[in-house]
């Protein structure tokens, strides 16, 4: 779950911008139909496509050595199609993008959805590598994955940890990010800014961040990882009526042996209770400056997401200096791509169109 700063957290962000239309001219003949190997169709996500993608499942996962990881990932769509890279958060996994993926492959995109470090089938190559969850480590993993897959540029979308990672890549490796779909605002962290307390009502949703800073919390995450995650799902997405089967499918990703140390590292690092890895010190110093994002961006917020800052995008609008639009999705919580897959897929199409002028 995301903590852009403890001073900009709780409250419902609503803007007057309309949700993009999902009425369009293109429909998929099957859940994993594609538009061929040429350029994306460029149309909108249709109602037929949304219905076709609703029950889709990822096929067999792939694995590739990338940086210090063996990364597990789902891939769909034409092998030579323009790439869309989708990044999940905590406590979620690749299935957040399961329904949106066929909506994108139907428009000719090659979609890559990796498990982040500590999740699912992604493992460390060496037992000696620190199980570090700081923001720079996760972002560097994704660049290594792009290199391993020979992906020069991609439209990148993410939420929560994945949203932060997408923001970092857009800011620090802009040549690798064709366009951005960023959910929940500008998420790049500044540890010094996080030292400042916020009113209790704004601190309250992040109870687990403080819990994880204790030995008791680390043990609690280890013993109750599934129960804890399900509680977060309910509170972060109050209108999302997910089934036990939907949750259980994702919860398998938390059985990764590196899950607990990576999650604990992530939240303790934010509060300066875990050290910055010297290998990432220079990058973290640049990120602490709050770099601007110049790539074309579609920003999405869930109206009911307790972590969306009040005032829509007013608190971070100046961080996006390139082509930019922002929308708030009514009745949607934190897990935007799984709660509103058509609106998310539409945002990807729009961001890509913005990149082409």
N, C-alpha and C positions, 0 to 999 in steps of 0.2 A: 504494500500500500504506500502511497506517495506522500512525502513530507517536504514540499517545496520550501517552506519555512514554517515554524510554529506560529508565526505571526500572520499567516494568510490562509487559514485552513477552513474552519467550519463555516457553513452557510450555503445557501442555494444560489448558484450563479445562473441568472436568466437574462438572455438578451432578446432583442426584438427580431433578430435575424431568423428567417424561416428555415426549416429543415429542407435540404435539397429534395427535389422531386424524385420519386422512384418510378415514375411512369416513363417508359422509353420504348424504343422500337425493336430491341433485341431480346430474344428469349433463347434459353438453352433447351436442347432436345433431351438432355439427360443431366443428372446432377453434376457430372464432371465433364460436360461438353466444353469444347474450346472453339475459338474462332479461327483456328489454324495458326500458322507460324508467322503470319504477317504482323502488321501494326495492330494495336488494339482498335476495337470497333469505334470507340469514342462516344458511344451512346450512354444513356442512363441505365440504371438497374431496373428491370421491369418486374412487374408483379409475378409474371410467370417464372422468371429466374429465381426470385425470392422463394417461391413455393418449391421449386425444384431443388434448391440448395438446402432446404430446411432439414432434411433427414440424412444428409450426406455424412460419410465417415472418411477419415483419412485412410489411404492405402498403407501398405507396409512402409515403415519408417526407414530412413537411410542414415548412415553413419559416415563421418569423415574426420580425419585428423586435422585440426586447425589450431595453431598456436599451442597452448598447453592443455588442450582438451581433445577428446574424441566426441564430437558433437552429434547428437541425434536430432534429426529434423524431418519434417514432412515436406514433400514437394509435389506440386500439381501443376498442370498446364503444359503448354508446348515448350519443348526444351530450348528453343531459340526465341521465345517470346520475351518482351521487356519484363524485367524482374520487379516483383513487389516482395519486400522483406517485412515480415510481421513479427512483432516481439511482445511476448506476454509479460505479466507482472506477478506479484506475490499477493495472495496464495492461489495462483491460477496456473494454467499451462497452455500448451498449443491448441487445445480444444476451444479456447476462447475465440479462435478464428476459423473454426471448422465450418460453420454455416456461411461465413463471408467468402471463404476461399473459392467455392464453385461459382459464385457470382462474379469473381474476378477472372477465373480461367475462361469463363464463357465469353469474356471480352478480349481473349488472346494473351493474357498475362501468365507468366511463369511465377508461381507463388512459392516462396520458401518460408517455412515456419519452424524455427529452431527451439529446442529446449535450452533455456539459459543454464549457466553453470549451477550445479546443485539440484537440477530437476530432471525427471524422466530418465532417458537413456544417455544423457550427456555425462561423461565421466572425465576425470583428470588422468592424464597420461602417466604422471608420476605420483607416488604416494608422498613425495617430499614437497610438492608444490603447496604453498599455503592456501587454505580454503578461504580465500579472501572474497568478500562480497561488496567491496567498495565500488562506487559508480564507475571509476576509470577502468577497473578490471573488467567489468561486464561489457563496457563499450569496446574495449580493446579485443575482447573475445569475438565480437560481431565483425569487426574489421578483419580479424584473422579468418573468420568463416568466409567472408566475401572473397578474400584472397584465395583461399583453398578452393572455392567454387568458381574462381576466375570471373567473378562478377565485378565489373568496373563501377557501375552505378546502379542504383535501385531507387524506386519509390519506397520509402520506409514509413511504416506505421506502428505505433505501439501505445500501450497504456501502462500506468503504474511503473514498475521497474523498466519495462519495455519502452514506455513513453520517455522516461529520463534518458535511456540509452539512445533512442532515436534523436532526441534533442541534442545530445552530446555529439553524435556523428554529424548531424546537420551543422552544428556550430564549429566543430574542429576538423572535420573531414568533409567539407561541403562539396568537394569534387566527387565524392562517392554517393552523395544523396541528391538524386534528381528532384525529388519533392518530398514533402513531409506531411503526414497526418499525425498530429499531436493531440493527445487526449488529457484533459486535466490541467492544462496550462503549461507554463514554462517551468520545467521540473529540475533543472540543473541545480545541484546543491552547493551551498556555501556554508561550511562548518561554523565559521565565525558568526554568521547571521543566525544560525540555529542556537546560539548560546542565549539569545534573548527570549524570555518567556512570553507567552501569550495569555490572554484571559482563560480561566479554567474551562469554559465551555468550548474553547477552540483547542485546548490540549486534550480534552476528554476522548475524542475519537481515536487518538493514538495511544490508548492504554497499553497496547501490546508492545509498542516501541520501548516504553519504560520497563515493562515486564521482562522483555528480552535482555535488558541490561543487568539482570540479576541472575544468580545461579539457579534460583527457583524457576525463573522464566525459561531459562535454557532447558532445564529438566522438563518443565511443563510442555514446551514445544516438542521435545523428543517423545514424551509419553502420550501426549494428546494432540499430535499434529493434525489429525483429521478433524477432530471435534473443534479445535481452535479455528481451523480454516473455514469450516462450515458456519461457525458463528460470524466470522468476518464477512462471508458471502451474504448472509442474511442482513447484517447491519449496513453493509455498504451498498446493497442493491435491494431496497425494501419492497419493491414491486415485482421483483424477478422471482417467479415461482418455479424454480428449477426442481427437477426430480432427484431422488436419491441416486438413480442410475447416472444422471448427468454429473452429479458431484463425485460419485465414486470413481468414475472414469478419470477425472482429473486428479483425484486424491492419490491415485497410484503413482503419480509423478513425485509425490512427497516422500516416497519410500526410498528414494536415492540416498545412499549412505552419506553423501556430502550435503544434503539438504539442510540439516540443522546447523552445521558449522558455517555454511555460506549465509544463511538467513541471519544468524546471530551476529556474524561479522558485519553484515550490511547495516543493521540497525545500531550496533555499538559504534561503528565507524562514524555514523552521522553525528553522534553526540560526543565525538572525540574520546570515546572509551576504548577504541581499538586504533592502533597506529596506521598511518598511511604507509603502504608498501613503497619503499624507496624507488622502485621501478616506475611508479606512477606519480611521483612527487611533482614533476614538471607539469604533467597534464592536469593534475588536481589544482595546481596553482593557477593555471589558465582558466580552469572551470570556475574557480572561486571568484574570478573577476566578472562573472555573469556575461559571457560572450553573447553577442547578438546572433540571431539566426536569419540568414539572408536568402535561403532557398524558398521557393514557393511553398506555402503552408496552408493547410486547412486545419483549424483548431476545432475540436469537438469537446463539449462538456455534457455530462449527464445532469439534468435538472435536480435529481434526487441524490446525487453523489455527495456524501458528507464531506468530502475532501476538496470539492470544487470551491475556489474562493468566491466570496460574494462580489457582486458588481460585474459579473461576466468576465471579460478578459481585460478589464481596465487596469488591474494591478500588474499585468505583465505585457500589455500590448506593445510597449516600446521595445521589447526584446525581439520582435519580429519585424525586420526592416525590409524584407522583400515582399513580393506579392502575398497577400494574406487575407483570409476570410475566417470568420468565427461563427459557430452555431451552437446553441444549447438545445439538447434533445429532451423534450418534455416527457416526464414520466419514466426517465431512464436513470439508472444508478451508475455505479463505478465501472462495471464490466461492460463498457459500451459495445465492443464488437460482438459479444455473445448475446447481449440483451437486444441490440438493434443492428443486426448484421447487414441489412439492406442500406441503412443510413451510413454505416461505416464504409461499406463497399462503394457507395456513391461518393463519399469523401475522397477515397483513393482515386477514383476516376477523375474527379474534379481537380485534385492536386496535380495529377499528371497532365491534364489539359492546361492548367496554369503554367506548367513548366515548358509547354510548347507555345506559349504566347497566345 
